[in-house]
Structures are given as structure tokens and as C-alpha cells.
Amino acid sequence: MIRSLAFACCASSAWAGGDLPSGLTAAAHDVLVETQPTGEAWLVLRYVAPAIAGGAVDYGAVVPDLDHLCATDGLSQVSEAEAEIAQVMIVLMDRPVDRGAPDVQATQYIGAYVPSGEGCLWQ
């Protein structure tokens, strides 16, 4: 079982929303710190980008966006988190979806990264 906690400390953001490197527009949705069964803490940052609906934009086109969001918001949030963050998950979704709830009609693209002194290392 994964426990999710939203930390008020993480409300500030290095990237406040708007245009991404691909030209897409996205809005920050939520920030969660999830404790995995292994005890690791994962930082999950979720954004809404309506233009990806129905796969109108493919995963390869949003990879620079996922990288950008990790390098800006992700690393900023890692430095503010109360827990040691083992992994950063960046989620672009076409509409708000409850975390962990199935929605077969929603388009969601996910990037997983390990935060390091050199930036976000893609997994």
C-alpha cells in the first residue's frame, strides 16, 4: 500500500505554469509525497495539459517538458521536502484524475527521475 501525503511546504513552485518547451501549456495540479512499501519517499508532481487529450501529442514530444518540469519544479520541491526523496515522478494529464484511480479515457504521460546533484536523471 502506498501512502500519499500532500505537504503544504511544497506549495511554492519554481515553475508556476504556462508554456513548456514543446509549446504546450500546462497548469500545476498537485504535489504529493508518497511513501513506497520499501520506505522510500517519492515526490509526485502532476500537471494538467488539455492539448494532449486523445494522444494528440505523443510521448516523444513531451519528454522535453517532463525533463523541464523535473529540473525546475521537481528539484525545487526536493530541496523543500521534509523527507529524503528517492524518485521524482512528473505526470502530464489531459484532465484532473484522482491519483491511483483508473480513467481509461484520460491521457497521461509520466516521467520518472532520480534527483541528484547533477539534476534529474531519467529512469
Residue pairs with C-beta under 8 A, 6 or more apart in sequence:
1 37
2 34
2 35
2 36
2 37
2 100
3 34
3 35
4 32
4 33
4 34
4 44
4 99
4 100
5 32
5 33
5 34
5 35
6 30
6 31
6 32
6 33
7 31
7 33
7 81
7 82
9 80
9 81
9 82
10 31
10 33
10 43
10 77
10 80
10 81
11 31
12 76
12 80
13 28
13 73
13 76
13 77
14 72
14 73
14 75
14 76
15 28
15 68
15 69
15 72
15 73
16 28
17 25
17 26
17 27
17 28
17 47
18 25
18 26
19 25
20 26
20 49
20 62
20 64
20 65
20 68
20 69
21 64
21 65
21 68
22 57
22 61
22 62
22 64
22 65
24 49
24 51
24 52
24 57
24 62
24 65
24 92
25 49
25 51
26 47
26 48
26 49
26 65
26 69
26 92
27 47
27 48
27 49
28 45
28 46
28 47
28 73
29 46
29 47
29 48
29 93
29 96
30 45
30 46
30 99
31 43
31 44
31 45
31 46
31 77
32 43
32 44
32 46
32 99
33 41
33 42
33 43
33 44
33 81
33 82
33 83
33 85
34 41
34 42
34 44
35 41
35 83
36 42
36 86
40 86
40 87
41 81
41 83
41 84
41 85
41 86
42 85
42 86
42 87
42 88
42 89
43 74
43 77
43 78
43 81
43 85
43 87
43 88
43 89
43 115
44 88
44 89
44 91
44 99
45 69
45 73
45 74
45 77
45 88
45 89
45 90
45 91
46 91
46 93
46 99
47 69
47 90
47 91
47 92
47 93
48 92
48 93
48 94
48 95
48 96
49 62
49 65
49 92
49 93
49 94
50 94
50 95
51 57
51 94
52 62
52 92
52 93
52 94
52 107
52 109
53 94
53 95
53 107
54 94
54 107
55 107
56 107
59 109
62 92
62 109
63 111
65 92
66 90
66 92
66 109
66 110
66 111
67 111
67 120
67 122
69 90
69 92
69 111
70 88
70 90
70 111
70 113
70 115
70 119
70 120
71 119
71 120
74 88
74 90
74 113
74 115
74 120
75 88
75 115
75 119
75 120
77 85
77 88
78 85
78 88
78 115
85 115
86 114
87 112
87 113
87 114
87 115
87 123
88 112
88 113
88 114
88 115
88 120
89 110
89 111
89 112
89 113
90 110
90 111
90 112
90 113
91 108
91 109
91 110
92 108
92 109
92 110
93 106
93 107
93 108
93 109
94 106
94 107
94 108
95 106
97 103
97 106
97 108
111 122
112 122
112 123
113 120
113 121
113 122
113 123
114 120
114 121
114 123
115 121
